């Protein structure tokens, strides 16, 4: 039996066997939730900083990673994200208000494919 369900609650989608992520009427990702999450390289780092646009360039030059500015924060997907934390603190500690490390979620999958949070897509 196949049941088609639509939801904007990522925790509900997580319980499904297969998820399709649609953005602006376009299917951007489809597959089992764990498979979609594993397609994101490593873990996700979020840095809360005073001037994210300036720090993006400095992080790219110094560490050869590609942060995204999202909601005034820096977001980085990296295989060894946990190893970057002390390096970032040493290099930019006076400009970092907080750092968080997380495993990829379906929300992270949406961000990865669209460049913005799900709530932002819903507002437009």
N, C-alpha and C positions, 0 to 999 in steps of 0.2 A: 504494500500500500504506500502511496506517495501522498504526503500532506504538504501543501504549499502554504507558507506562513510569511507574513511581512511584519517587521518590527524595527523600531529604531533603538531598542534596548539591547546593547551589546551582550549583556549577561544572558538574555533569552536566546540570542543567536548562537551563543557559545554552546548551548545544549543541543543544537541541531546537528544532523549528520553531515549536511552540506550547506554552505553559505554562499550566496552571491552578493557582492557589494556593488551597489549601483550609485553612480554619481552623475548628476545632471542628465539622467536618462540613459547613461552608458554603463554597461557592465564592465567594471574595472578589475574585478578579481572574483574567482569562484573556486570552491573546494571545501574539504573538511576544515573546520576551524583550526585544529592543531597544525595542519599542513600550511594553511595561510599564514599562521603566526611563525612557523619555522622558516618561512621564506625570507623573513626579516633577518638580516645578518646580526647575529649575537643579541646583545641586550640594548636597552634604550637608556640613554643618559639625558636628564633634563637639568639645565643650569639656569638658575635665576640670577640675572646680572643687571647692572645699571644701564649699560649701553650695548645691547646685543649685536647691533649692526657692526660696531667697531670690533668687538671680540670675535665675530665670525671670521673676519679676515685674518686676525692674529692666530686663531686656532688653526685655520687652514694652512697657513704658512709654517707654523711651528710643529704641528703634529700630523699634517697630511690627512686630515679627516674633513668631512664636509658637513658642518652643522647647518641646520635649518632654523630660521627664526620663526617661532610659532607662538602666538599670544604673548609676545614680548619676552619669551624665553628661548634659550638655545636647546635644540633637540638633536641628539647624535645617536645613530645606530652604529654599533661597532662590535666586532667579534670578542674583543677583550676590553669591553667598556669599564669593567672594574679596575683594570690596570691604569686607565686614563685618569681616574679620580685623583690620586696623589700627585700626578704630573700636572694636572690642571690647577690644583690647589697651590702647588709650588710656584707655578708660572703666573697665575692670575688670582691668587688667594684674596688680595685686597679688593678685587672687583666682583667676586662671587658671593652672593647672599646665601644660596643653598644649591646643593647638588642632590639629585635623586637618581637611583638606579632601579630599573624594573625589567622584568621579562616582557616580551612583546604580548600585547593583547589585541583583540579585534579592533579596538579603537586605534591602536598603533598601526594595524594593517590599513585601516581607512586613511590615516595620516600619510603613511608611506606611499599610497597610490594617488592621493589627491592633493597633498600638501597643506591640508587644513583639517581641523577637528570636525567631527560629525555635526556638532551643534551649529557651527558656522555654515555648513551646507544647508541645514534645515532652516536657518534664519532667512536665507536669500530667497 
